[in-house]
Structure formats: C-alpha cells, structure tokens
Amino acid sequence: MADGQLIEFDHATKRFGAVAAVSDFSARVNPGVVTGFLGPNGAGKTTTLRMLLGLERPTSGTATIGGSRYAELRNPARVIGAMMEDPGFRPRRSVERHLTTAAKAAGIPLSRVGELLSFVGLENDADTRIAALSLGMRQRLSAATALLGDPGVLVLDEPANGLDPEGIRWMRTLIRGLADEGRTVLVSSHVLSEVEQIADEILVIAHGELKFAGTMEDLADPRTGPVVVDAADRSALSVSLKDAGYEFEILRSGLTVRGSDAATIGGITARAGVALTTLQQRGPTLEDVFLDLVHDRYVPPAPVADETALFDLPVASAEPVADPSTGSGSGDSTDDAHTTVAEPVEASEDERPLIDDADITVPEPVEAPASAEAPAEERPLPGISDLAAVASLFANPVTDPNIAAAGIESAEVQDSESEPAESDAEDLDRTRVIDVVPSFDSEPADHAADVAEGSDDEHGDSSDDEQR
Ligand SMILES: Nc1ncnc2c1ncn2[C@@H]1O[C@H](COP(=O)(O)OP(=O)(O)OP(=O)(O)O)[C@@H](O)[C@H]1O
C-alpha cells in the first residue's frame, strides 16, 4: 500500500500582482489522519492547493510532499492524487476513455481502470460520455482519477460538491478509509458540518493567512459557544442587548449572542428588567469557531489544569456550563449539541465586549496519532460488487508484481483503440485533475517509450478532437 507522506507548507506565499492570495502560510498535514482545510470564499484555499500540486509557483516559500516539491517528484501520480473543483473533463469523452488516457500518460497499468470504475460505482457507465454524467458521478470520476496511481497523498477540493446524501456518505467513507490506511488526506471545504464529521485535524485560512492549525479538540472550548437568550418581550430584550453594545442574530430558538457568556447576558437583561424565557450557553459548533477565526475574534481555549475550573463561572448561582465528557464540539452540530442551560443569573461585573482584541494565536502543528480510530459507522462502499476487489485495490500498489507483470505492455496490447500518445499529452495539458499525473518529461524513459509505442490511432472518440 502507498505510504502517506508529510505535506509541508513553509512560509508559502503567492501574490497575483497586488493581490496577496496566500501570505506566509506555514503548516503541516500529517499522514494517517483527515485534515480539513477551511476558509471562506477567496481565502486562498485553492491557491494553496495549486502551489502544492505544482500548478502555481510560490512567490516565496515552499510547498512540499515528503520533502520534495511537486516538480521534483519522479512519478507524481503515484505520490499524490488530486480532486480539484474544476477537473477540466472533456465532455465528449467516455468515462473509461478518460481514465485510460490518464493511466497511460502516467505509466499506470490499464487494469487499474476497471478496478477503479468498480470502486467508484461507475462500472455501468464506462461508455457514458462525461457530458451525460451528473455532478455526483463526475465527482466519483474525479475520485477515480485521483486514485489511479494509488497515491499515498490525496488532496480533495470540495469533494462533497454535487453529491446526494448517499454520495456524501460514500465520499465520507472513502476519505476515512484512505486516512485509516495511513494516507495523507487534505480536504478543503466550506461545508462545516461535513468537515466536523470527518476531519481529525483542521487548518483554517482567511485572507490568505493561516488562522488555526490543530485538532478539533484544540479548536473549541465548550465554554465559549454562543449564548441563546429569549424573552416574551423580544423587543425589550433586543434593546437591552443593543444598549449594552452586543450584536446578535435572531433565530427561531432566540437571540444568539457571540463573544459573551450566559452569566453576563443574564446580568444585562436582569438590570434592564427583562423577564427571560431562555438563557442557554451553548458549546461552540465548528461554525461558531470558524466565524470567530475568520473575523479575528477567536480566543484559543485555555488549558484546563483543574477540572473544577470548568465550573468557575463569575456568578455563584450559575449552573455548570458544560459537561467535560462531551468533548469539544467536534461531533454533532445540531442545534442542541453541547447545550447546557444556565439558570437566570444576577448581574455580573464581568461584561466582555463582543469583539475580543486578543491576538490570534496558532498552536504548534500537532503530531499525527499512530493510527486513526475506526469510524463508529462503517458501511460498504456503494457500487462495489466485490469487496475483495476493493481490498485488493488498496492492498496492491501499482508496483505489485502481479500488476507489474500485467504491466504497461500487456495493457496496451489490449488497448488497441487507444489514441496517439501525443494526443494524450495534449489532453493532460488541458485538464486540471490529470495535471497531477506525470508529464512525459518527468516519466522514466521506459514508461514514456511504452506509452508512445503502445498508442494506436483511435477511432472511437475522434469526434472529440474534431469538436475541440
Ligand atoms: N490567477 C489569479 N489571478 C489573480 N487573482 C487570483 C488568481 N487566483 C486567485 N486569485 C485571488 O486570490 C485570492 C484567493 O483565491 P482562491 O481561489 O485561492 O481562494 P479560495 O479560498 O479557494 O476561494 P473559493 O472558496 O471561493 O474557491 C482571491 O482574492 C482571488 O481572487
């Protein structure tokens, strides 16, 4: 099986003219865990991934895989696979042909194509033109392309995009399985609930800068979630909060106040004479923490030396705000997650402003655990008729002697309808996903010769080229 390798960004910076897309970005992505890469639109996620994949040259700094820049990898398709947002598929090409072309160009045995078609559940769509695929099926095809070289490192840009619930579950299971096998899995997303469910470690980027790197447990302090407060007289409640300088969001469950605590809010409303019907201090969801990070009001959780500190609210009458056993908010993101209810409290002197001026601090990157825990819920991957075949998919690297014996030569003899190698190379230049497979320049000479030698004129899809 392919080994996961450490991804390292070392002061990686990318400017486009006056735009600093990524600034001084330093982070590590560990093998054997799923690392979520979060950031709002325009934060610099794609640019960061493109630097890693050799698609953008850093203005300064480096992005490396196992210590090597992408351009230095001898056979990149066997080291790193990527699912990018815009895979650059050629719509008139069939599913199988797309994979076959990419496999040949990367020197990967064509036997992998059939395995991967089954693995991603597209075995009945081998002859379907890409234009006819749903968005979810295209995502599966992207996943198959990324896995062609059985790489130890996977970079997935918004992999859940366009997937239905079953597809999302499939993708989640795939991602978890890849990490559990020891691979390095970096998943960019802005679907926070999705990341919350699959990521062991998190990188948050905003305005091109790293805002957080660490585990889910490092990220969220159960004492620092929003306060939900409500009253029969909502307008009086709103006025009291506004007068005290708080901003809030009006939701069905009540007014949500961030950057404060139940004791403080209870004190304010008590002084204003507002009778409350709800006063809840919630554990933070990833969304809460994410918004705080992006808006520079995140306060890292303080280390808890003494468990009683968890109950050390400023007002004696307040109930405990969290059950330490519930952890950090890395699980359920539903409304009631990590919610505890504080009794209405007396006024507190300890009123904090909404925006905290504390500097953002970035914890040291964490070390990968020796092995990730198996997910609580394991289901067979949809679309896989033969689980043994699935097991062998990941058990047999492309260097497996059996596959090697079948090798490029025999595969290409079978592939008598393949298109000329030059055309393959041209295809690769036009795509982003298969940009991560090696160019002929970086191929070992024998591979390049094999691919060129084994390529015959293709008639099955020639209309593609005419239509371009
Ligand atoms: N080729 C380019 N030329 C000029 N500016 C660019 C280029 N690529 C990205 N940018 C700018 O760099 C910044 C970061 O963009 P990037 O696409 O990396 O963000 P992102 O986090 O991936 O956003 P999204 O989630 O919307 O895809 C943005 O301001 C974007 O406009």
The ligand as a Tripos MOL2 file, in Angstrom:
@<TRIPOS>MOLECULE
LIG
   31    33     1     0     0
SMALL
NO_CHARGES

@<TRIPOS>ATOM
      1 N1         -4.9340   33.6350  -11.2020 N.pl3     1 LIG1
      2 C1         -5.3040   34.6090  -10.3700 C.ar      1 LIG1
      3 N2         -5.1210   35.9050  -10.6870 N.ar      1 LIG1
      4 C2         -5.4580   36.8860   -9.8430 C.ar      1 LIG1
      5 N3         -6.0030   36.6950   -8.6270 N.ar      1 LIG1
      6 C3         -6.2270   35.4290   -8.2480 C.ar      1 LIG1
      7 C4         -5.8980   34.3270   -9.1110 C.ar      1 LIG1
      8 N4         -6.2200   33.1840   -8.4550 N.ar      1 LIG1
      9 C5         -6.7390   33.5550   -7.2610 C.ar      1 LIG1
     10 N5         -6.7450   34.9030   -7.1480 N.ar      1 LIG1
     11 C6         -7.2090   35.6680   -5.9930 C.3       1 LIG1
     12 O1         -6.5800   35.1250   -4.8440 O.3       1 LIG1
     13 C7         -7.4770   35.1090   -3.7480 C.3       1 LIG1
     14 C8         -7.5980   33.6960   -3.2240 C.3       1 LIG1
     15 O2         -8.2930   32.9180   -4.2000 O.3       1 LIG1
     16 P1         -8.5330   31.3530   -4.0300 P.3       1 LIG1
     17 O3         -9.2400   30.8800   -5.2400 O.co2     1 LIG1
     18 O4         -7.2500   30.7120   -3.6870 O.co2     1 LIG1
     19 O5         -9.4860   31.3210   -2.7650 O.3       1 LIG1
     20 P2        -10.4070   30.1160   -2.2410 P.3       1 LIG1
     21 O6        -10.2610   30.0980   -0.7680 O.co2     1 LIG1
     22 O7        -10.0770   28.8700   -2.9700 O.co2     1 LIG1
     23 O8        -11.8530   30.6300   -2.6400 O.3       1 LIG1
     24 P3        -13.1600   29.7700   -3.0750 P.3       1 LIG1
     25 O9        -13.5920   29.0020   -1.8720 O.co2     1 LIG1
     26 O10       -14.1270   30.8590   -3.4420 O.co2     1 LIG1
     27 O11       -12.7560   28.9190   -4.2350 O.co2     1 LIG1
     28 C9         -8.7750   35.7010   -4.2500 C.3       1 LIG1
     29 O12        -8.7860   37.0860   -3.9440 O.3       1 LIG1
     30 C10        -8.6920   35.5040   -5.7360 C.3       1 LIG1
     31 O13        -9.4280   36.4880   -6.4180 O.3       1 LIG1
@<TRIPOS>BOND
     1     1     2 1
     2     2     3 ar
     3     2     7 ar
     4     3     4 ar
     5     4     5 ar
     6     5     6 ar
     7     6     7 ar
     8     6    10 ar
     9     7     8 ar
    10     8     9 ar
    11     9    10 ar
    12    10    11 1
    13    11    12 1
    14    11    30 1
    15    12    13 1
    16    13    14 1
    17    13    28 1
    18    14    15 1
    19    15    16 1
    20    16    17 2
    21    16    18 1
    22    16    19 1
    23    19    20 1
    24    20    21 2
    25    20    22 1
    26    20    23 1
    27    23    24 1
    28    24    25 2
    29    24    26 1
    30    24    27 1
    31    28    29 1
    32    28    30 1
    33    30    31 1
@<TRIPOS>SUBSTRUCTURE
     1 LIG1         1 GROUP 0 **** ****
